[in-house]
Amino acid sequence: MPTATRDNILDAATRLIHARGFHNTSIDDILRESRVGKGNFYYYFKSKDELGYAALARTLERLQADLLAQSVVAGADPWGQLEAFLDRLVAVAVQNGCHGGCPLGNLAIEMSAVHEEFRRRLTEAFERVTAEVQRALDEARAQGTLRADADTPRLARFVLAGVEGAIMLGKLHRDSAVVAAVVEELKQSLARYRVAPAS
């Protein structure tokens, strides 16, 4: 089980990487932020890359706990799940003033072209999020409320791409209204795939 010292290092790294990026965050920055000595750092992490992978895993855990677990819930109405997921994203954008952007999206932009192992792990992280959206769409299909011609893997990726684009534009303009407007378009696009269940 992780110790408090390891968690302290990991929390500090996660915050700094989100704010500055992986390359612009040094080990010394993390040591200052966490108030941990270099010996302790290397006791828990062999390298900056290893710490980065752990921070990525921590980010995904928090995303699942703070966003997915509160919206995309198995057994609930699938359309309600999708709407709650999108509404939660807007609420987060309003709450934080669009500062920081999506930590996974930021890392993907920074690292995917220059670091193969990060790219692989980020791909897995995005696929896990996409799978939750697809699961809700598949539930809608099973209930007969999704158009028969809908390609759920493709549609789930469309939703995730729209979400990432909304967050990026919100960060750029520092305006949660931009996020809300894109999310509303996403909702309208999804609504075109919704049908009344067969009686």
C-alpha positions as CSV (number, residue, x, y, z in Angstrom):
1,M,0.0,0.0,0.0
2,P,1.4,3.4,-0.9
3,T,2.9,5.4,1.9
4,A,2.0,9.0,2.7
5,T,5.4,10.1,1.4
6,R,4.8,8.4,-2.0
7,D,1.3,9.9,-2.2
8,N,2.7,13.3,-1.3
9,I,5.2,13.1,-4.2
10,L,2.6,11.8,-6.6
11,D,0.1,14.5,-5.7
12,A,2.6,17.2,-6.2
13,A,3.8,15.8,-9.5
14,T,0.2,15.4,-10.7
15,R,-0.6,19.1,-9.9
16,L,2.6,20.4,-11.5
17,I,2.4,18.3,-14.6
18,H,-1.2,19.4,-15.1
19,A,-0.3,23.1,-14.7
20,R,3.1,23.1,-16.5
21,G,3.4,20.0,-18.6
22,F,5.7,17.0,-18.2
23,H,8.8,18.5,-19.8
24,N,8.5,21.8,-18.0
25,T,8.2,20.1,-14.6
26,S,11.6,19.1,-13.1
27,I,12.3,16.7,-10.3
28,D,13.5,19.6,-8.3
29,D,10.2,21.3,-8.8
30,I,8.4,18.2,-7.5
31,L,10.8,18.0,-4.5
32,R,10.1,21.6,-3.6
33,E,6.3,21.2,-4.0
34,S,6.2,18.0,-2.0
35,R,8.9,19.0,0.5
36,V,10.4,15.6,0.1
37,G,14.2,14.9,-0.1
38,K,15.8,13.5,-3.2
39,G,16.6,10.2,-1.5
40,N,13.0,9.6,-0.7
41,F,12.0,10.4,-4.3
42,Y,14.3,7.8,-5.7
43,Y,13.3,5.3,-3.1
44,Y,9.8,5.3,-4.6
45,F,10.4,6.2,-8.2
46,K,13.4,5.1,-10.3
47,S,13.1,8.0,-12.8
48,K,11.0,11.0,-13.8
49,D,9.3,8.8,-16.5
50,E,8.2,6.2,-13.8
51,L,6.7,9.1,-11.8
52,G,5.0,10.4,-14.9
53,Y,3.4,7.0,-15.5
54,A,2.1,6.9,-11.9
55,A,0.8,10.5,-12.2
56,L,-1.0,9.5,-15.4
57,A,-2.6,6.5,-13.6
58,R,-3.6,8.8,-10.7
59,T,-5.2,11.3,-13.0
60,L,-7.2,8.5,-14.7
61,E,-8.3,7.2,-11.3
62,R,-9.5,10.7,-10.3
63,L,-11.2,11.2,-13.6
64,Q,-13.1,8.0,-13.1
65,A,-14.0,8.8,-9.5
66,D,-14.9,12.5,-10.0
67,L,-16.6,12.3,-13.4
68,L,-17.4,8.9,-14.7
69,A,-18.5,7.3,-11.4
70,Q,-20.9,10.2,-10.9
71,S,-22.5,10.1,-14.3
72,V,-21.9,7.0,-16.4
73,V,-23.5,4.4,-14.0
74,A,-24.4,0.9,-15.2
75,G,-28.1,0.2,-14.9
76,A,-29.2,3.9,-15.0
77,D,-31.0,5.3,-18.0
78,P,-28.3,5.4,-20.7
79,W,-29.4,8.8,-22.2
80,G,-29.4,10.2,-18.7
81,Q,-25.9,8.9,-18.1
82,L,-24.6,10.6,-21.3
83,E,-26.3,13.9,-20.4
84,A,-25.0,13.8,-16.8
85,F,-21.5,13.1,-18.2
86,L,-21.6,16.1,-20.5
87,D,-23.3,18.3,-17.9
88,R,-20.6,17.4,-15.4
89,L,-17.9,18.5,-17.8
90,V,-19.6,21.9,-18.1
91,A,-19.9,22.2,-14.4
92,V,-16.2,21.5,-13.9
93,A,-15.3,24.1,-16.5
94,V,-17.5,26.7,-14.7
95,Q,-16.0,25.7,-11.4
96,N,-12.3,26.0,-12.4
97,G,-12.7,28.9,-14.9
98,C,-11.4,26.6,-17.7
99,H,-7.9,26.8,-16.2
100,G,-5.6,23.9,-16.8
101,G,-7.7,22.1,-19.4
102,C,-7.9,18.3,-19.5
103,P,-4.9,16.7,-17.9
104,L,-5.1,13.7,-20.2
105,G,-5.6,15.8,-23.3
106,N,-2.7,18.1,-22.3
107,L,-0.4,15.1,-21.9
108,A,-1.5,13.6,-25.2
109,I,-0.7,16.8,-27.1
110,E,2.7,17.2,-25.4
111,M,3.9,13.6,-25.3
112,S,2.3,11.4,-27.9
113,A,4.6,12.4,-30.7
114,V,7.8,12.2,-28.7
115,H,7.5,9.4,-26.2
116,E,6.1,6.1,-27.3
117,E,5.4,4.6,-23.8
118,F,3.5,7.7,-22.8
119,R,1.6,7.5,-26.1
120,R,0.7,3.9,-25.4
121,R,-0.5,4.5,-21.9
122,L,-2.4,7.6,-22.9
123,T,-4.1,5.6,-25.6
124,E,-5.2,3.0,-23.0
125,A,-6.4,5.8,-20.7
126,F,-8.6,7.4,-23.5
127,E,-9.9,4.0,-24.5
128,R,-11.0,3.3,-21.0
129,V,-13.0,6.6,-20.9
130,T,-14.4,6.0,-24.4
131,A,-15.4,2.5,-23.4
132,E,-17.6,4.0,-20.6
133,V,-19.4,6.2,-23.1
134,Q,-19.8,3.3,-25.5
135,R,-21.2,1.1,-22.8
136,A,-24.0,3.7,-22.2
137,L,-24.7,3.8,-26.0
138,D,-24.8,0.0,-26.1
139,E,-27.3,0.0,-23.2
140,A,-29.4,2.4,-25.2
141,R,-29.3,0.0,-28.2
142,A,-30.2,-2.9,-26.0
143,Q,-33.3,-0.9,-24.8
144,G,-34.2,0.0,-28.4
145,T,-33.7,3.7,-28.0
146,L,-30.6,4.0,-30.2
147,R,-30.9,4.0,-34.0
148,A,-30.1,0.7,-35.5
149,D,-27.5,2.1,-37.9
150,A,-25.5,3.7,-35.1
151,D,-21.8,2.6,-34.9
152,T,-21.4,2.8,-31.1
153,P,-17.5,2.7,-31.0
154,R,-17.4,5.4,-33.6
155,L,-20.0,7.5,-31.9
156,A,-18.3,7.1,-28.5
157,R,-15.1,8.4,-30.0
158,F,-17.0,11.3,-31.6
159,V,-18.3,12.2,-28.2
160,L,-14.8,12.0,-26.6
161,A,-13.3,14.1,-29.4
162,G,-16.0,16.7,-29.0
163,V,-15.4,16.8,-25.3
164,E,-11.7,17.2,-25.6
165,G,-12.1,19.9,-28.2
166,A,-14.6,21.8,-26.0
167,I,-12.2,21.7,-23.0
168,M,-9.3,22.8,-25.2
169,L,-11.2,25.8,-26.6
170,G,-12.5,26.7,-23.2
171,K,-8.9,26.7,-21.9
172,L,-7.8,28.8,-24.9
173,H,-10.6,31.4,-24.4
174,R,-10.8,31.0,-20.6
175,D,-14.6,30.9,-21.1
176,S,-16.8,28.2,-19.8
177,A,-19.6,29.4,-22.2
178,V,-17.5,28.0,-25.1
179,V,-17.4,24.6,-23.4
180,A,-21.2,24.8,-22.8
181,A,-21.9,25.7,-26.4
182,V,-19.9,22.8,-27.8
183,V,-21.5,20.4,-25.3
184,E,-24.9,21.6,-26.4
185,E,-24.0,20.8,-30.0
186,L,-22.8,17.4,-28.9
187,K,-26.1,16.8,-27.1
188,Q,-28.1,17.7,-30.3
189,S,-25.9,15.4,-32.4
190,L,-26.5,12.5,-30.0
191,A,-30.3,13.3,-30.0
192,R,-30.4,12.5,-33.7
193,Y,-29.6,8.9,-32.8
194,R,-32.3,8.6,-30.2
195,V,-35.5,6.8,-31.1
196,A,-38.6,5.8,-29.3
197,P,-38.5,2.1,-28.1
198,A,-40.7,-0.3,-30.1
199,S,-44.0,-0.9,-28.4
